[in-house]
Amino acid sequence: MNRNSKLAIGGAAAAVITVVSLGAGPVLANNGKSSDKSVTLTAVLSELNGSGASGTATAVVKNQKIEHIEVHAEGLTPDAPHAQHIHYGNDALNECPTLAQDANLDGRINTVEGIPAYGPVVVSLNTTGDTTPASFLDVARFPVSRDGILSYSRDNIEFTDVAGTGYPGAGGLGTAKQIADSIRDGEGVLVIHGLDYDGNGTYNFSDPEGGSELNGDLPAEATDPAVCGVLR
């Protein structure tokens, strides 16, 4: 796959990521940290799907903004783009998935199967431009792992209102404040996607993984989660 190409997905696939049902009735967050004070959150990133990757992340959150975030990971598919996001759902588990979420029993967790655990995308951690869920697969703006090592930092990322986050009301809309408060309270999950199942050094339609559940024209290798950690 051309690492500078955009993984275009249809509106239906984007809607799956944003508004997929996360379970029973909403559980309102207990927002115990003052929003006008900077809170520093850290995550230890552990492998998913046998990627062998690992890393760390640090985020400084104040009010409805990520003032600064850094992500460092190694062992990723080398010289390939890696979509990465902060996930959160008011009625998600807000934790990293396990094979308990492997709904089709194929031995791996795809992006949609992980949503009951980590929730939908609320922030796209790309290098430039829009950081809303609308950019969740615009791979041309996500970081590339040089020799399998990813180093990323960005300042002043604003939280936005996001539908499908499991709050009461039309479309399960979560406001920027509700989402920011929950991230500050340690309920955000950072996920990096993209791994090389067949070991050929690039994203392709590996067997038996094949196409992505988000869009059959894309390889599952490009969209499956590779590492995950909770920002606490």
C-alpha positions in Angstrom: 0.0 0.0 0.0 1.3 3.5 -0.8 2.0 5.0 2.5 0.9 8.4 1.3 -2.4 7.3 0.1 -5.7 8.1 1.8 -7.7 5.1 3.0 -11.0 6.3 1.7 -14.0 4.7 3.4 -17.7 5.1 2.7 -20.1 6.9 5.0 -21.6 3.7 6.2 -18.3 2.4 7.5 -17.6 5.7 9.2 -20.9 5.5 10.9 -20.1 2.0 12.2 -17.1 3.4 14.0 -19.0 6.4 15.4 -22.4 5.1 16.3 -22.1 1.3 16.8 -24.1 0.2 19.8 -21.9 -0.3 22.8 -24.3 -2.2 25.1 -27.0 -1.5 27.6 -28.0 1.8 29.1 -25.6 4.7 29.6 -23.3 4.9 32.6 -22.6 8.6 33.5 -19.0 9.4 34.2 -18.0 10.6 37.6 -15.9 13.6 36.7 -13.8 14.2 39.8 -10.9 16.3 38.4 -11.3 20.1 37.9 -11.5 21.0 34.3 -9.6 24.3 34.6 -6.4 22.6 35.9 -4.0 20.7 33.7 -4.0 17.0 34.2 -1.2 14.8 33.0 -2.3 11.3 31.8 0.0 8.4 30.9 -0.6 5.1 29.1 1.5 2.0 28.7 0.8 0.6 25.3 0.7 -3.1 25.0 0.4 -5.3 21.9 -2.8 -6.5 20.4 -3.2 -9.2 17.8 0.3 -10.5 18.4 1.9 -7.4 16.9 4.9 -7.5 19.2 4.7 -3.7 19.5 4.8 -1.7 22.6 5.1 1.9 23.7 4.1 4.8 26.0 1.9 7.9 25.7 1.6 11.1 27.7 -1.2 13.7 27.4 -1.7 17.0 29.2 -5.4 17.9 29.3 -7.0 21.2 30.4 -10.6 22.3 29.9 -11.6 21.0 26.5 -8.2 20.8 25.0 -5.2 18.4 24.9 -2.5 20.9 25.5 0.2 18.4 24.5 0.4 14.8 23.6 3.4 12.5 22.9 3.2 8.9 21.6 6.3 6.6 21.4 6.1 3.0 20.1 8.4 0.4 18.7 8.0 -2.9 17.0 5.4 -1.6 14.6 5.2 -2.5 10.9 8.3 -0.6 9.6 8.0 2.4 7.3 4.2 2.3 7.2 1.5 4.8 8.2 -0.2 4.0 11.5 -3.7 5.4 12.2 -3.9 6.3 15.9 -6.7 7.7 18.0 -8.1 8.3 21.4 -11.3 6.3 21.9 -14.0 6.8 24.5 -17.6 5.7 25.0 -19.9 6.5 27.9 -21.2 3.0 27.9 -18.0 1.3 26.7 -15.7 -0.6 29.1 -13.0 2.1 28.4 -10.3 -0.5 28.4 -8.2 -2.5 25.9 -9.9 -5.4 24.2 -9.1 -9.1 24.7 -10.1 -12.1 22.7 -13.4 -12.1 24.7 -14.4 -9.4 22.1 -13.5 -11.7 19.2 -17.1 -11.9 18.0 -16.5 -14.0 14.9 -13.9 -16.3 16.6 -11.2 -15.8 14.0 -8.5 -15.4 16.6 -8.0 -11.7 16.2 -9.6 -8.4 17.2 -10.6 -6.1 14.4 -11.4 -2.4 14.9 -15.2 -2.8 15.2 -14.9 -5.8 17.5 -12.8 -3.6 19.9 -15.4 -0.8 20.2 -17.3 -2.3 23.1 -14.0 -2.3 25.0 -12.4 1.0 24.0 -15.4 2.9 22.6 -15.6 5.0 19.3 -13.0 7.4 18.1 -13.2 10.8 19.7 -9.8 12.3 18.6 -7.7 11.5 15.6 -4.0 11.8 16.5 -2.7 12.8 13.1 0.2 15.2 12.3 -1.7 18.1 10.6 -5.2 19.4 10.1 -8.5 18.2 11.5 -8.3 15.9 14.5 -12.0 15.0 14.7 -13.3 11.4 14.1 -14.0 12.5 10.5 -10.2 12.0 9.9 -9.9 8.6 11.5 -8.6 6.9 8.4 -6.9 9.7 6.5 -3.6 7.9 6.6 -1.7 10.5 4.6 -1.9 12.6 7.8 -0.9 9.9 10.3 2.7 9.3 11.4 4.9 6.8 9.7 7.0 4.3 11.8 10.6 4.7 10.7 12.2 1.2 11.0 9.2 0.2 13.2 9.6 3.2 15.6 6.9 5.8 15.9 7.5 9.1 17.6 4.6 11.6 17.6 3.8 14.8 19.4 1.2 17.5 18.9 -0.1 20.5 20.8 -3.5 22.2 21.2 -6.0 19.5 20.1 -9.5 20.6 20.8 -12.1 18.1 21.9 -15.4 18.3 19.9 -18.9 17.0 20.1 -19.1 13.4 18.9 -22.2 11.4 18.1 -22.4 7.7 19.1 -20.6 8.1 22.4 -23.5 6.6 24.3 -24.9 9.6 26.1 -28.6 10.1 26.5 -30.3 12.0 23.8 -30.4 12.1 20.0 -27.7 10.0 18.4 -25.9 9.4 21.7 -24.2 12.7 21.3 -21.4 13.5 23.7 -20.4 17.2 24.1 -16.8 18.3 24.0 -17.0 19.0 27.7 -18.4 15.6 28.6 -15.8 13.8 26.6 -12.9 16.0 27.9 -14.1 15.4 31.5 -14.1 11.7 30.9 -10.7 11.6 29.3 -9.4 13.7 32.2 -10.9 11.1 34.6 -8.8 8.4 33.0 -11.3 6.8 30.7 -9.7 7.5 27.3 -8.0 4.6 25.4 -5.2 5.2 23.0 -5.1 2.8 20.1 -2.5 2.5 17.2 -3.6 0.5 14.2 -1.7 -1.4 11.5 0.2 -4.6 11.6 1.9 -7.1 9.3 0.2 -10.5 9.9 2.1 -12.3 7.1 5.5 -10.7 7.8 6.2 -9.5 4.3 7.0 -6.0 5.4 3.9 -4.2 4.0 0.2 -3.9 4.3 -1.5 -6.3 2.0 -4.5 -8.7 1.8 -2.9 -11.3 4.0 -4.5 -14.8 4.2 -6.8 -15.5 6.0 -7.3 -11.9 7.3 -8.2 -10.5 3.9 -10.1 -7.2 3.6 -10.9 -4.8 6.4 -14.3 -4.9 8.0 -14.5 -1.1 7.5 -14.0 -1.4 3.7 -13.4 -4.6 1.8 -11.1 -2.7 -0.6 -8.7 -2.1 2.2 -6.5 -4.8 3.9 -7.3 -5.7 7.4 -3.6 -5.3 8.1 -3.9 -1.6 7.7 -6.8 -1.1 10.1 -6.6 -3.8 12.8 -5.4 -2.5 16.2 -1.8 -3.2 17.0 -1.2 -1.6 20.4 -3.5 -0.2 23.1 -3.3 1.6 26.5 -5.6 3.5 28.8 -4.7 7.1 29.6 -4.8 7.4 33.4 
